[in-house]
Structure formats: structure tokens, C-alpha cells
Amino acid sequence: MTSSIEALTIALVLIVLLGAGVWIGLALILTGWFTIWAFTSSPPGMIFATTAWEASSNWTLTALPLFIWMGEILYRTRLAQDMFTGLAPFLQRLPGRLAHVNVVACGIFAAVSGSSAATTATIGRISLPELKKRGYDDRLAIGSLAGAGTLGLLIPPSVVMIVYGVAAQVSITRLFIAGILPGLLLMALFSGYIVIWALMNPERMPQVIERISLTEKIVRARLLIPVVALIVAVIGSIYAGIATATEAAALGVLGALIIAAASGGLTRASFVEALVGAAKTSCMIGLILLGAAYLTKAMSFSGLPADLARLIAGLGLSEAMLVLVLTLFYILLGMFLDGISIVVLTTSVVLPAVVAAGLDPVWFGIYLVIVVEMAQITPPLGFNLFVIQGLTGRGIFTIARMTFPFFLMLCLLVVLITMFPGIVKALLP
């Protein structure tokens, strides 16, 4: 009973602070301070000092700003336009034709970006005007972009995977490797839905097919070489065991700078903009991680996570039922919080119960990334929805309706990895 009162009080304090517009990181710190002051006899200030040092001195965290910087550099290049031009000739014979460009281009850009918002915005700027000009249905074009934009979180390198790895003390390299097959499977599910939709609605597909010679296809395919080379360098070096996640991130930044310089997108102004953008994003995430670490420490002093773990373990839920309950819980959180906040707020509380139920922390990390992807396209605060609103001027709930079929594909992926956990673990050493 006491634990329930503590949990409700802590949740209420956090909700009040967030509702008052306090920055998420500061709200977490203040809630942690209150938790220690109200429910323990320990000194809040001293615990904050030691926690701040522990949270900020983790070497693994160096990969985070580097991957963000890599994405910021590529965001300012012609990469998205080159990908659209290079992919289009090879996809227009499939049912759904160029609508698949959203899925494939987002998947490719996700592999060198790590950010869902950056993936959605970068690909959307090019693909949406092109698809509209060619007469593609808005619901298919916008929905596929919003859904495929979430691939930025699942296909490594992923900022959310790094955050989870740090919070859960799980190998980021193993998380990156584990995310490859689920990411490819999600791309297949998205494209599969596009194929079915196109076959069921042939009258709403443009009838004109661009005639392109084999020579022209080869010329356009050359535009994909830089990004493919960067993917091989970053992901391949991790998978082959040549580089750690941090070293691969540094290699990615170097490759992104080379691509930007070769495409003419690297100027003094764009370099500074990318650096400042990466610094701002990294500082925001760093503050959230610090606040989450402090709140986690505060709750561990109060004994709340252990009590919650015992409660869930005592319910005797099967693995499938536990996953179902957690999925509904995370979908609800996704309506009001961004993905990184969801990860840092819940990992320390939920993970002990998940491990007690026999679920692998690496598998749970991939599962958590997938449900966070759902949060990216769940109104009213789905971040990808806001990005597309800025690109199209459509209402949030209108975009959400267009995206709903792709939300269901994410739900299907959760079912598949729960029934067949080998999808996540197959490539792990």
C-alpha cells in the first residue's frame, strides 16, 4: 500500500511539472529531488552530485553526439534527392510504384542518420512534392512517409538504442546488430501494405509509367553509391567487430563530411549549422538522461522499482500477456511523451520486471524501440506527425488517420518478434 502511495505521489509531481511546461530534464531532476527528500533520509544534493558524475562520465555516451552530428551533416546535403532519383527507376514496376521510394529511401537514410525526425523531414521534402506531381494518392504518400520515417529509430545506428543501452547497461553494439532484421522486416511489412493497397485501388494509382533505358538506370544507380558506402562503413565495421559504436560514429561523421563536400553541400555556414544543431540536440538529450538517472537513483533509494518488479512477477503473467500489457502502457505514454523520454522514464522501473519474467534485455530493447516508433505517429504528440504537418500543412489528426495502417504494421511486428524472438537474436554473436 505504501509503495502505491509513493508511486502515485511521484507520478503526480512529475505530471504537474510537465503540465506546467517545465523542461523534461529539469522536471525529472526536481521529481528525483522530491522523491529523496520525501521518502528517504538520504541527502538529495550529494546524491545528485554523484549521479551527475556517473551519468556524464560514461564513455558509451560519446557515440550519441557523433551520430546526431552525422545526421545533421547529411540533412544539409543532396542525399535525399539523389536517393529518390536513383531508386525511382527500379521501383516503378512494383504495385504501388514510386510510393515504395518513401519506404526504401527512409530505410537507407535511417541507416546513416539515427533520427526519426531527420529521416522523415529529409525524405519528405523531396518525395512528397514528387509524388504529388505524379498524381499519387495523398493518403498513401503521407501515410507511408510517416510510417517509414520511424525506421530512423529501428535501423541502426539509432539514437534511441544508444539511450536505452546506456540506461539499461546493455551493449549498444549488440542492440545495433539485433535491430537489423526487425528493421528490414518492418520495411517489408510497409511495402507489403503498399502493394496490397495498390492492387485493391488501381483507379487511384497514376497510370503513366516513366520509360527509362537500362543505361539511364545504371547512371542513376550510381547516385546511391555514396550512401551505400557510408552504410557499409558504419554498420559493417560494427558487425565485423572492427569498431565499437563510438568508433563507427566517428567514422560516420568523417564519411558524412566527405559526402557533403563531394555534393557541394559543405560550406562554412552549413558546417556551423550542423555543429550547432548537433550540440543543441545532444545537450537536450543529455539533460534528459541526467534527470532520468537521478530519478532512477531516487526511486532505487525508495525501493519502488523492486516493489513494482515483485508486483508484476506476482501476477503470474505469461510472456505474451506481459508484452500485451506493456504495449498498451507504452501506446498510452506515446500519446503524451516523446520517444527518448519514454525510454529514460520507464527503463529502470520496467526492466527488472521484464528480466524477472524471463525476457532478454536485448530483445526488450528492440521491442521498446518498436513501441517508441508507435509513439512517433500517435496523436496528439507524435513527433513525426508534427514534421509532416510542417511539410504539408495538414491537420495532426488527418495525418494520423492516413498513418493508421502503418501503425498497425508496427503492431504486427511486435506480434511477430514476440512469437518468433529469433528475428531479433538471429544475427547476434
N, C-alpha and C positions, 0 to 999 in steps of 0.2 A: 504493500500500500504506500509506504514511504517513498519507494522508488518511483511509483506512478506520479505522486505529487511532485517530486523533484523533476521528472521528465516533463510534465505539463508546465511547470513553472519556467524551466529553461526554454522550452519551445515558445511560451508566451512572450518571454523577454525578447527572444530573437525576432519573433514576428512583429512585435511592437517597434523594435528598432528598424527592421527592414521596411515596415509600413511607413515609418517617419522619414524615409528617404536617406537613412544613414548608409554610407558605402558598405558593401557586403563585408569586406575585410575588417573594417572598424566595428561593424555590428558583431562579428564573430569574436573579436578581441574583447569587447565590452561584455558580451554574454559569458565568455570564459571567466572574466574577472568577477562578474556577479556570482557565477557558479561556485568558484573557490571561496569567495567571501561569505556566501550564504550557507553553503553546505559542508564546508571543511574548516579546519583550524589552521590550514597552511597559509603562508604569506603570498598573496596574489602577485605582488611586484617581483619577488625573487623568482617565482615560477615562470613569470613572463620573460624575465631576462634569460634564464637558462633555455627556455623553449625557443625563444627568438634565435639564439645562437645555434641550437641543434637544427632548427628548421632551415636556416640560411646557409649552414656550412656543409650541406650535402652536395658532394661533387656531381651526383647524377643530375642535379638541377641545371647544370651548365648547358645541357642539351636543349633545354626549353627555350631560352632566348635565341639560341643559334637557329633552331628550326623555325621559330617565328620570323627571324630576320631573313632566312632563306625565302619564306613565303612572301614577305613584304617586297623583296627584290624582284621576284618573279611576277608579282602582282602588277609591276610597273613596266613589264616587257610586252612584246607582241606574241607571247607564248600561246595565249588562248586563241587568238586569231589564226595563228599558224596551225594549231591543233584542229580547229574547225575545217580549215582549208585542206589539211592533209587527210582527215578522217572521212569527210563527206563522200568522196568517190567510192569508198569501199563499203558504205553502209546503206546507200540508197536503193539497193536491190532487196533489202530485207523488208518484210511487212512493218510499216511504221517509218521506214526510210530514215530521214535525217533527224527524226526525234531521238534516235539512238545516239546521236552525237552528244546530247546532254549527258547521257549515262557514261559513255566511254571517255569523253573529254573530262568529265568530273572525276572519274576513276583515275585517269592519268595525272591530272593536276593534283589530286589528293595525295598521290604518291610522292610529290615533291613539295607539298605545301604544309599539310598537317592541320589546316584550319578549315572548318566547315564554312564559315562566313566568307573567307577569302576565296574558297573554291566556288561557292555559289555566285558571288559578285563578279569574279573574274570571267568565268564561263558564261554567265548570264548576260553580261554586257555585249558579248559577241553573238551568242546563239539565239537569244530571244528576238532581236531585230531581224536576223537572217531567216529564222523560221516563220516569223510573221510575214515577211516579204514574200516568202514562197507559198503562203496560204495554209500553213499548218494550224490545226485547232488550238486555241489558246489554252484550253483545259489540259490538253496533252503536253504542250510545250512548257507551260508554267509548272504543272504538277511534276513532270519528270525532272525539271531543273531543281525544284525544292527538295524532292526526294533524293536525287543523285548528289545534290550538294552535301548531304550528310555523310557521304563517303569520305569527306575530309577528316572525319573523326575515326573511322574504322580502318581504312587502308593506311599502313604505316608509311612514314613517320606520323604519329598523331600526338598533338599537344595533350589531349585528354588522357591518352595512355601513359604519357610521362607523369602527369599529375597523379593518376591512380597508382602507378608504380612507386612513386615517392611516398604517397600516403599509406599504401599497403605493404611497403617494403618488399615488393615483388620485382624481379628482374625485368627491366624495360626492354632489353633485347629479346627475352622470351615472349613478352607481350607483343612486340612488333612482329615476330615470326608467327605467333598464334593468330594475328589479325589478317594474315594474307588470304587464306582460304575463305573465311567468312566474308571478307571484303569482295572477293571475286564472285562468291555465291550470291551476294546481295546485288551486284551488278547484273548477274544472270537473271535474278528474280525481277528486277526493274525492267530489263529488256524484254523478258518474257511477257510481262504485263502489257508493254507497248505493242508487242506482236499480236497478242490476243485482242487488244482494243482496236488495232488497225484492221484486223480480219473481221471483226464484228461491226465496224463502222467504215466501210470502204468509201462511202459517199462523202465522208468528212476528211478524207485524205486528198492532198493535191495530186492531180493526175499527171502533171508534167514531170518527166524524169530527165535530168541533165545528161546529155550524151558526152562521155569523156573517153578519150582514146587511152590505150594502155600506156603510151609514152607519157601522157599528161598525168596519169595516175602515179606513175613512178616518180615523176618530177615533184608532185605534191607530197608523196610519201616521204621524200627527203626532208620535208619540214618537221617531221616527227623525230628525226634523229637526235636533236639536242636534248629533248625531254626524256626520251628513252635512255640515252646515255647517262643522264643525271639519275634516273630511277635505278639503273643498274649499279651506278657508283654508290648511291646511298644505301639502298636496300640490299644489294648484292654484297657489299662489304660487311654488313651486319650478319647476313645469313651465312656467309662463308667463314665467319669468325675472324675476319681480318681486322675489323674495327669495332669498338664499342659504340653505343648510341651517340655518345658525345663526340667521338672522333668522326663518326659518319655525318653528324650535323655540321661539323666544321668543314668536312669535305663538300657537303651540300651547299654551304654558303659560298665556297670557292667556285663550285660549278655554276651556281646561280649568277655570280658576278661575271663569269666568263660568258654565259648565255646572254645576259643583259648587255654586256659590252659588244658582243657579236651582232646583236639585233639592233643596236643603236639606241637602246633604252637606258643605258647607263650614263647619266650626266651627273655633274656635281649636285644639282638640285634633287634629282631622283635618288641619289645615294644618301643624301642627308635626310630626305623624306622617309626612305626605307629604314634608316637607322633610328630616327626619332619614333616612327610608328612601332618598330620592334621594341624600343625601350619603354614606350607607354604601355603596350600590351603586356610586356614581361613584368613591369612594376605592378600593374593591376593584378595579374595572376599571383605574383609573389606576395602581395599583401593579403590576398585571399588565402593562400597556402599558410602564411604565418598565423592568420586568425584561426584557420581550421586546426592547425597544430596546437595552438593554445587552448581552444575549446575542447579538443580531443584530450589534452592533458588534464584539463579541469574536470572533464567527465570521468576520466580514469581515476582521479582522486576521489570522486564521489561514489565510484563503484557502479555507475549506471550502465555502461556497456556490458559488463559481466552479468548484471541482473537481467538485461534485455536478452542476452545470449541464452541464459538459462531458461528464460520465459519461452523463447521460440523453440529451443530444444525440447522443452517440456510439453509443447503442443503435439509433438509426435508427427509433424507434417512430413509427407513424403517429399523427395526432391522436387518432383513436378509441382506439387501443391505449394511448396515454398517459393519456387520460381514464379508461379502464378501470382501469389500474394505480393511478392516483391515487385513484379512487373506493374501491377495495379498501383502500388505505392509510388513507384518511380514515374509513372504516367501522370499521377496527380501532382507530384512535385514539379514535373516538367511544365505544367501549366503556369507556374509562378517563378521558377528559378532557371538560370542558365546552366549549361551542362557542367562546367567546371565547379560551380557552387554545389551542384547536386553531388558530385563525386567527393569533394572535400568534406561536405557536411555529413555524409552518410557512411563513408567507407569504414571509419573507425568503430562505428556503432554496429553496422550490419555484418562486417567481415567475420568477427568472432562467431556469430550465429551461423553464418554460411559455412565456415570451416567445421564447426561442430556438427553440422548436418551432412558433412562428407563431401562438400563441393570443393573443387580445386580452385585456389586463389587466382591462377592464371585464367582458367575458364571463366570464373566470375568477373574478372577484369574485362574480358571480351564481351560478356553478357552486359555488363554495366555500360560499356561504350555504346552498344546497340540501343539500350533503352534511353541513353542520353541523346542518341540520334533522334529518337522519337520526340524528345523534348524540344529539339531544334525546329520541329514542324508542328508543334502543339500550341494552339492559341490559348490564352491571349499573348504570351510572352515568347513564342517560338522565334528564335533569332533569325533563322533562315527566312521566315515569313516577312520579317521587317526588311531584310535585304532585298527580297523580291518586290516588296511594296515600293521601296525606293526606286527600283528599276522599272516598274510597270505602272505605278500609281493606283493599283487595285487595292481594295479593302482587305484587311487581315483575314477576316472570316471567309471572304470569297476565295482568297488564295488557299486557305486551309481546306476548303471543300475540294478544290482542284487537286490538292496534295493527298487527300484521304486514302485513295487506292494505294499509294506508295507507303503510307503509314501502315497499312495492312500488310504490305510486303515485309516491313520491318518486324511486325508481329509474327509473321510466318517464319522469319529467320530465327527468332527466339525459340519457336517451337522446334525447328529443325536442329539447332545446336543443343537443345535440351534432350531431344530424343536420340541424337547422334553426336555426343560430345567429341567424338573423334574428328569432326570437322575442325574443331579448334586445336586439338592436340596433334594432328597428323604430322605436321612439319617440325614439331618440337624435337630438339636433340635428346 
